[in-house]
Amino acid sequence: MADTEEWVIWNGSLGILDMVTIGRIEEADGGRSGFLAPPYGVVGPFSMDELEEKGRISFGECLVMSRLRWQEDQVELRVEAMRKRRAFLFQAGLDDDDKEHREALNLPMDGTLTSSEINNAFRKLAKVAHPDAGGSSEQYRRIAEARDALLELCEGAS
């Protein structure tokens, strides 16, 4: 049955979602080992017993799972994949929003930032941007939003 049933393969880091079948199953003393059918024939060996029992297995960056398990887990898996991609973009300095926020706080455009660097840059600018210090509400709002967004990205990267 497992060799004709369709399974879901998910690679969140690449955003790949596809339907697959089991290409072959090998019996051994330790249990059954499965290999996916082409074009995913490189995925294997993995424990068929574990796949059938738990409904999903990890193989590198891929998850192979039943359709039911995908329906149950897809929101959580997609959110986690998006968080990981944003963290990667943040560390690589490739996120356009990141550059805009860095610019607002006069932070370096490249490299990893720490929360203390972000907070220090904000405090320095807040002294002149706050309306009570002669700045404007718009200036202060802009640097506060930049600080909050960068801190959120920073937390996601760790």
Backbone as CSV, one residue per row, in Angstrom:
resi,resn,N_x,N_y,N_z,CA_x,CA_y,CA_z,C_x,C_y,C_z
1,MET,0.817,-1.196,0.000,0.000,0.000,0.000,0.858,1.257,0.000
2,ALA,1.911,1.317,0.819,2.727,2.523,0.941,3.421,2.879,-0.363
3,ASP,3.669,1.876,-1.220,4.392,2.166,-2.450,3.494,2.741,-3.538
4,THR,2.158,2.683,-3.378,1.263,3.279,-4.363,0.582,4.532,-3.828
5,GLU,0.564,4.707,-2.535,-0.056,5.867,-1.903,0.758,7.117,-2.211
6,GLU,0.067,8.243,-2.389,0.772,9.501,-2.599,1.091,10.139,-1.257
7,TRP,2.298,10.648,-1.147,2.781,11.334,0.042,3.130,12.761,-0.357
8,VAL,3.268,13.618,0.619,3.654,15.011,0.387,5.125,15.146,0.734
9,ILE,5.876,15.870,-0.119,7.247,16.237,0.219,7.279,17.758,0.337
10,TRP,7.890,18.242,1.416,7.943,19.686,1.712,9.366,20.073,2.036
11,ASN,9.853,21.084,1.342,11.142,21.679,1.657,10.867,23.161,1.873
12,GLY,10.759,23.560,3.128,10.407,24.936,3.455,11.466,25.942,3.071
13,SER,12.741,25.559,3.132,13.797,26.518,2.801,13.766,26.879,1.319
14,LEU,13.324,25.965,0.474,13.206,26.251,-0.963,11.770,26.537,-1.379
15,GLY,10.826,26.317,-0.466,9.421,26.540,-0.790,8.863,25.498,-1.749
16,ILE,9.374,24.274,-1.687,8.922,23.211,-2.594,7.891,22.346,-1.886
17,LEU,6.768,22.174,-2.532,5.707,21.287,-2.076,5.309,20.447,-3.272
18,ASP,5.318,19.127,-3.113,4.997,18.249,-4.231,4.406,16.955,-3.709
19,MET,3.755,16.242,-4.591,3.237,14.914,-4.274,4.252,13.897,-4.783
20,VAL,4.485,12.857,-3.987,5.463,11.833,-4.343,4.897,10.449,-4.031
21,THR,5.543,9.460,-4.600,5.238,8.080,-4.241,6.537,7.427,-3.789
22,ILE,6.384,6.324,-3.106,7.546,5.563,-2.668,8.039,4.759,-3.866
23,GLY,9.324,4.886,-4.159,9.893,4.190,-5.311,10.156,2.724,-5.022
24,ARG,10.777,2.464,-3.887,11.032,1.071,-3.515,11.134,0.961,-2.000
25,ILE,10.876,-0.239,-1.525,10.958,-0.542,-0.100,11.848,-1.758,0.048
26,GLU,12.808,-1.653,0.956,13.717,-2.772,1.223,13.451,-3.284,2.630
27,GLU,13.304,-4.596,2.747,13.092,-5.247,4.041,14.453,-5.596,4.641
28,ALA,14.605,-5.373,5.947,15.837,-5.735,6.652,15.479,-6.102,8.086
29,ASP,16.457,-6.590,8.828,16.212,-6.971,10.219,15.768,-5.778,11.056
30,GLY,16.302,-4.603,10.760,15.986,-3.395,11.524,14.681,-2.747,11.116
31,GLY,13.978,-3.280,10.135,12.725,-2.694,9.663,12.764,-2.465,8.165
32,ARG,11.807,-1.707,7.697,11.711,-1.415,6.257,12.308,-0.047,5.955
33,SER,13.084,0.016,4.879,13.659,1.278,4.407,12.963,1.667,3.112
34,GLY,12.625,2.942,3.008,11.959,3.435,1.814,12.818,4.418,1.059
35,PHE,12.569,4.501,-0.243,13.212,5.447,-1.148,12.110,6.050,-1.999
36,LEU,12.148,7.351,-2.221,11.121,7.973,-3.053,11.340,7.634,-4.515
37,ALA,10.251,7.730,-5.273,10.310,7.512,-6.718,10.848,8.773,-7.390
38,PRO,11.403,8.654,-8.607,11.856,9.835,-9.354,10.713,10.831,-9.495
39,PRO,10.998,12.109,-9.506,12.316,12.746,-9.598,12.998,12.944,-8.249
40,TYR,12.429,12.399,-7.193,13.003,12.553,-5.852,13.714,11.281,-5.404
41,GLY,14.210,10.525,-6.335,14.850,9.257,-6.038,16.059,9.355,-5.126
42,VAL,16.632,10.538,-4.958,17.787,10.705,-4.066,17.366,10.730,-2.603
43,VAL,16.058,10.852,-2.342,15.577,10.890,-0.964,15.389,9.459,-0.465
44,GLY,16.257,9.041,0.414,16.214,7.709,0.988,17.625,7.286,1.321
45,PRO,17.811,6.310,2.106,16.774,5.511,2.746,16.227,6.207,3.998
46,PHE,14.980,5.944,4.271,14.341,6.417,5.491,13.466,5.288,6.021
47,SER,13.077,5.380,7.261,12.306,4.332,7.909,10.840,4.390,7.473
48,MET,10.423,3.393,6.728,9.016,3.308,6.327,8.124,3.105,7.542
49,ASP,8.620,2.332,8.507,7.837,2.091,9.717,7.565,3.402,10.447
50,GLU,8.591,4.238,10.563,8.432,5.533,11.226,7.484,6.431,10.430
51,LEU,7.621,6.442,9.107,6.755,7.260,8.266,5.293,6.856,8.445
52,GLU,5.019,5.569,8.419,3.641,5.114,8.563,3.112,5.313,9.981
53,GLU,3.987,5.153,10.969,3.564,5.290,12.365,3.319,6.749,12.747
54,LYS,4.276,7.634,12.421,4.186,9.044,12.834,3.511,9.932,11.799
55,GLY,3.432,9.455,10.562,2.801,10.253,9.508,3.752,11.216,8.835
56,ARG,5.001,11.315,9.357,5.987,12.193,8.710,7.383,11.852,9.195
57,ILE,8.355,12.098,8.320,9.764,11.913,8.660,10.549,13.071,8.083
58,SER,11.687,13.353,8.688,12.603,14.371,8.173,13.708,13.689,7.404
59,PHE,14.093,14.301,6.312,15.223,13.815,5.541,15.963,15.048,5.047
60,GLY,17.048,15.406,5.723,17.745,16.652,5.393,16.808,17.822,5.644
61,GLU,16.657,18.679,4.661,15.741,19.822,4.768,14.327,19.462,4.343
62,CYS,14.118,18.216,3.927,12.815,17.788,3.446,12.027,17.077,4.537
63,LEU,10.726,17.213,4.424,9.808,16.420,5.231,8.971,15.614,4.257
64,VAL,8.844,14.327,4.517,7.931,13.476,3.767,6.820,13.139,4.740
65,MET,5.567,13.352,4.303,4.452,13.141,5.232,3.203,12.718,4.483
66,SER,2.277,12.186,5.247,0.990,11.813,4.668,0.221,13.085,4.315
67,ARG,-0.755,12.928,3.443,-1.570,14.089,3.075,-2.315,14.631,4.293
68,LEU,-2.798,13.737,5.134,-3.497,14.154,6.351,-2.579,14.950,7.266
69,ARG,-1.375,14.470,7.457,-0.409,15.179,8.315,-0.098,16.549,7.737
70,TRP,0.022,16.664,6.400,0.257,17.957,5.760,-0.900,18.906,6.056
71,GLN,-2.123,18.438,5.938,-3.285,19.283,6.219,-3.259,19.788,7.655
72,GLU,-2.823,18.946,8.574,-2.776,19.338,9.984,-1.634,20.302,10.286
73,ASP,-0.486,20.119,9.628,0.737,20.842,9.994,1.129,21.983,9.063
74,GLN,0.452,22.157,7.940,0.963,23.070,6.921,1.096,24.526,7.369
75,VAL,0.163,25.027,8.143,0.264,26.430,8.574,1.518,26.617,9.413
76,GLU,1.717,25.754,10.389,2.897,25.835,11.250,4.193,25.685,10.435
77,LEU,4.212,24.759,9.491,5.412,24.536,8.679,5.709,25.734,7.779
78,ARG,4.687,26.322,7.199,4.895,27.490,6.328,5.376,28.703,7.129
79,VAL,4.798,28.913,8.304,5.215,30.037,9.157,6.677,29.857,9.575
80,GLU,7.050,28.646,9.988,8.431,28.366,10.390,9.395,28.576,9.221
81,ALA,9.005,28.143,8.031,9.860,28.326,6.856,10.040,29.812,6.544
82,MET,8.974,30.588,6.657,9.069,32.029,6.398,9.975,32.688,7.432
83,ARG,9.865,32.284,8.691,10.714,32.843,9.737,12.184,32.535,9.450
84,LYS,12.479,31.325,9.040,13.861,30.948,8.731,14.396,31.721,7.527
85,ARG,13.554,31.902,6.493,14.014,32.659,5.316,14.283,34.114,5.674
86,ARG,13.399,34.711,6.489,13.610,36.114,6.899,14.869,36.247,7.748
87,ALA,15.104,35.280,8.629,16.311,35.310,9.455,17.550,35.210,8.571
88,PHE,17.502,34.362,7.562,18.632,34.238,6.646,18.859,35.543,5.898
89,LEU,17.786,36.122,5.376,17.920,37.388,4.650,18.446,38.488,5.555
90,PHE,18.001,38.501,6.810,18.466,39.502,7.763,19.970,39.361,7.992
91,GLN,20.446,38.135,8.216,21.868,37.932,8.471,22.699,38.216,7.230
92,ALA,22.133,37.937,6.067,22.869,38.181,4.823,22.776,39.642,4.401
93,GLY,21.891,40.401,5.049,21.735,41.814,4.695,21.048,41.993,3.359
94,LEU,20.159,41.066,2.985,19.525,41.108,1.674,18.090,41.621,1.702
95,ASP,17.516,41.804,2.841,16.125,42.202,2.966,15.996,43.707,2.728
96,ASP,15.158,44.112,1.749,14.989,45.538,1.441,14.439,46.308,2.630
97,ASP,13.491,45.719,3.372,12.956,46.382,4.565,14.061,46.587,5.591
98,ASP,14.928,45.606,5.701,16.058,45.670,6.615,16.916,46.897,6.286
99,LYS,17.204,47.118,5.012,18.043,48.254,4.606,17.374,49.583,4.954
100,GLU,16.086,49.663,4.736,15.350,50.890,5.052,15.396,51.176,6.554
101,HIS,15.222,50.139,7.352,15.252,50.306,8.804,16.657,50.648,9.297
102,ARG,17.664,50.000,8.701,19.045,50.308,9.071,19.366,51.765,8.761
103,GLU,18.892,52.218,7.610,19.132,53.602,7.209,18.483,54.576,8.188
104,ALA,17.257,54.267,8.610,16.536,55.145,9.542,17.285,55.299,10.854
105,LEU,18.027,54.262,11.269,18.759,54.313,12.540,20.254,54.569,12.348
106,ASN,20.650,54.900,11.141,22.063,55.147,10.817,22.957,53.968,11.191
107,LEU,22.483,52.766,10.888,23.249,51.549,11.169,23.928,51.064,9.891
108,PRO,24.992,50.287,10.010,25.676,49.766,8.823,24.708,48.965,7.957
109,MET,24.871,49.049,6.644,23.983,48.364,5.710,24.253,46.863,5.618
110,ASP,25.436,46.428,5.981,25.791,45.015,5.876,26.152,44.460,7.239
111,GLY,26.071,43.144,7.347,26.504,42.471,8.562,25.371,42.231,9.535
112,THR,25.662,41.416,10.496,24.705,41.055,11.527,24.655,42.134,12.593
113,LEU,23.455,42.429,13.066,23.270,43.417,14.124,22.899,42.713,15.419
114,THR,23.264,43.330,16.526,22.830,42.816,17.829,21.727,43.720,18.353
115,SER,20.962,43.204,19.289,19.888,44.012,19.861,20.438,45.241,20.575
116,SER,21.606,45.127,21.192,22.170,46.294,21.882,22.593,47.369,20.871
117,GLU,23.126,46.977,19.716,23.474,47.968,18.686,22.222,48.705,18.207
118,ILE,21.149,47.953,18.005,19.895,48.540,17.533,19.336,49.500,18.574
119,ASN,19.293,49.062,19.826,18.768,49.922,20.898,19.631,51.153,21.121
120,ASN,20.949,51.013,21.058,21.840,52.168,21.231,21.625,53.194,20.123
121,ALA,21.495,52.720,18.881,21.265,53.634,17.762,19.929,54.358,17.938
122,PHE,18.912,53.624,18.378,17.607,54.238,18.608,17.687,55.312,19.693
123,ARG,18.293,54.992,20.826,18.371,55.956,21.930,19.109,57.231,21.508
124,LYS,20.162,57.062,20.753,20.935,58.216,20.293,20.061,59.139,19.431
125,LEU,19.315,58.554,18.508,18.461,59.364,17.629,17.220,59.886,18.353
126,ALA,16.708,59.121,19.320,15.496,59.534,20.044,15.719,60.838,20.808
127,LYS,16.958,61.081,21.210,17.265,62.311,21.952,16.973,63.566,21.145
128,VAL,17.040,63.461,19.835,16.762,64.631,18.991,15.479,64.488,18.179
129,ALA,15.010,63.254,17.987,13.816,63.026,17.165,12.521,63.155,17.947
130,HIS,12.552,62.974,19.248,11.328,63.029,20.042,10.749,64.444,20.016
131,PRO,9.416,64.575,19.922,8.796,65.910,19.881,9.146,66.788,21.081
132,ASP,9.345,66.202,22.255,9.703,66.988,23.436,11.135,67.519,23.357
133,ALA,11.945,66.954,22.436,13.330,67.397,22.298,13.521,68.236,21.037
134,GLY,12.409,68.668,20.428,12.500,69.510,19.234,12.316,68.752,17.931
135,GLY,12.151,67.454,17.996,11.902,66.660,16.789,10.419,66.640,16.462
136,SER,10.035,65.713,15.594,8.620,65.607,15.232,8.094,64.209,15.560
137,SER,6.774,64.151,15.661,6.135,62.859,15.906,6.481,61.877,14.786
138,GLU,6.531,62.374,13.561,6.836,61.524,12.404,8.262,60.977,12.480
139,GLN,9.226,61.818,12.826,10.619,61.358,12.968,10.720,60.271,14.030
140,TYR,10.097,60.522,15.162,10.172,59.570,16.265,9.477,58.250,15.906
141,ARG,8.299,58.352,15.275,7.576,57.151,14.856,8.425,56.325,13.899
142,ARG,9.092,56.996,12.971,9.915,56.295,11.967,11.059,55.515,12.626
143,ILE,11.774,56.131,13.563,12.895,55.420,14.183,12.401,54.343,15.156
144,ALA,11.240,54.580,15.799,10.688,53.562,16.696,10.244,52.335,15.898
145,GLU,9.618,52.555,14.739,9.215,51.436,13.881,10.443,50.688,13.357
146,ALA,11.477,51.426,12.993,12.703,50.789,12.508,13.329,49.937,13.607
147,ARG,13.387,50.492,14.820,13.934,49.728,15.955,13.138,48.456,16.192
148,ASP,11.811,48.576,16.243,10.959,47.416,16.512,11.104,46.354,15.431
149,ALA,11.135,46.766,14.175,11.257,45.811,13.075,12.612,45.102,13.103
150,LEU,13.678,45.853,13.351,15.014,45.234,13.402,15.154,44.307,14.608
151,LEU,14.591,44.693,15.732,14.649,43.814,16.911,13.878,42.518,16.656
152,GLU,12.747,42.611,15.966,11.974,41.421,15.633,12.774,40.510,14.697
153,LEU,13.414,41.107,13.703,14.247,40.316,12.790,15.432,39.711,13.527
154,CYS,15.996,40.484,14.438,17.136,40.017,15.215,16.752,38.816,16.069
155,GLU,15.575,38.871,16.693,15.094,37.751,17.503,14.849,36.535,16.642
156,GLY,14.298,36.726,15.437,14.037,35.621,14.525,15.311,34.980,14.009
157,ALA,16.400,35.744,13.988,17.674,35.220,13.477,18.402,34.382,14.507
158,SER,18.025,34.514,15.778,18.744,33.749,16.813,18.033,32.472,17.179
